[in-house]
Amino acid sequence: MYLSVVCNSAQALVQLNRRACLELVPLLPSIIGSVSLSPASASAATVDNTSDVKTHMPSMPENVAITDKIFMDVRIARKDGSTYVRDDLDGSFENTVLFQRIKIGLYGKQAPNHVEKFLSYIETPTNADIEELLDNPYPSYGRSTFPSLDQETGLLMGGNIPSLRVKDVAGTTALTYGNRVLPANLWIDRGGGTRISHSYKGLLTHRNLEVLPTFGITTRSQPSLDATHTVFGQVLWDEDTLRFFRDLEDIPTYSVERPSGLDDFNTGEVATTVYNAQREFFRGAAKTFGDDRVSKLYNGKLLRRMEVLQVGRL
């Protein structure tokens, strides 16, 4: 109603000459002031605005208890890989270093074993010797990266801890990190309540047969993951975190696949097959000669470095 009055007044002003405009300006407050909203209408308008804000937040599973809360402070480097202060670049998205504290709630009753394993990479063992930790630290999400965003499943992959490896030690599968040898146990929860479906954005999930502490965060609904992954937590959304994830989803990812489609001679499918065969041949040859650069290129790899700076409990 306000807008209609103002628009009508503006149209009248356009039709008048300058002197008439000046004469009409003092009358505008009285014209606008003659239109008022009742307290009930004003209250209703306020409630509607609030509900509009809430609808933008992703919905999450209901009736699932959050037993623990943690945070991850993350940083995304510029397109050129730099993170230090620079005054020689413009303020475009590609030249902006992104920071965000991601808050996470864990489902300790729904997936107790998963939560226990996950927290073991958040906190240092209470009986650990401080001096020993300086020389021989435990693996931690505080020194991890988010290397990829799978375009097929929408999973943002995290928990990649450099130098943490799966190895065969004395005939047993174990995790090695520096001089430490750690048990490589599965995260599987036996029994318990109904499994949560991957039908929401912002769920933490872990692949069932994976012994490494890598995990995924869903960026869209993907129920197809229910057969191979287990949900054990969720992102605690706020406006800043939601905006950060939207920016994150705009970052390009690497693809090793040749774009499909036929050319003018209907050779597109054949050319794609030949290209993929050549690609696999040269990737295999590179590995044979010890060139590990090829292993750093894979589908879904984020083309900007996303790393965790700090983790802790809330």
C-alpha positions, 0 to 999 in steps of 0.5 A: 500500500505504501508502494502504491501511494509513492508510485502514484505520487511519483507519476503525478510529480513527473507530469508537473513542472519544476515549480509544481513539484516544489509546491507538492513536496511539503504535502508528501508527508501528509499523503503518506501519513494518511495510510497506516497499518493496524497493529495487528497487520504490522504484527502479521507482517513481522511474523511473515518476514521471520518465517521467510528467513526460516524457510531458507535454512535447510531442514534436518532430521527430526527427533534425533538427539544431538549428544556432542557439538564440535567446530571446525575452522576452515579456510579456502585459498585463492584460485592461485593457492595463496592465503596471505594478505595481498593488495595487488588483486581485485576483490573477485570471488576467485581472489578472496580467501574464505574463512568459516567456523562450521559447527557440527552436532553428533548423533551419539545415541544413533551412531555411538561407535561412529561418534566415538571414532570421530571424536578421537580425531578431535581430541588428544588422548587424556593420558598423552604426554605433552612433550611426546606429542610435540615430536610424535602427534596423533592424527587430527582433523585439525591438520586435515583437508577437504579435497573434493566435492563429488558431482555425482553424489553431492558429497563434500569429502573431508577428514583427509589427514596427510601422512595417515596411511593404511598399511599391513603391519605384521599381517594385520591391517593398521593405520600408520602416522609418523612413528605411531601404529594405530588400530584400523577398525571399522566404524560400524554400529551394530544394532541401535535405532533406525538408520537415518537416510541421506535425504537432507543437506548438511549430514555427516556420513562415513562409508561403511567399509572405510577404516580411514577417518574420511567423512562426507557432508551432503550438499543435497539429498542423496538417498542412494548413499543409504546402502553404503554409508552411515549418517552420524551427525549434521551441520548446525546451520546459520546464515553465515555457514549456509552462505559459505556452503553456497560459495563452496558449491560454486568452486570448480572441480576437476574432471578427468572425463572427456565431455560427451556428445557427438560432433558433426561426423557422429564420432563423439562416442568413439572419440570419448572411448579412445580418449578414456583408453589413452588417458588410462594408458598414460596414467598407468605408465606414469605410475609405473615410472614412479610419477605420483603427480597423476594421483593428485588429479581425480574427479571432483577435486576442488580446484581451490585448497580447503583446509582445516585450521583448528577443531574443538568441542563446543 
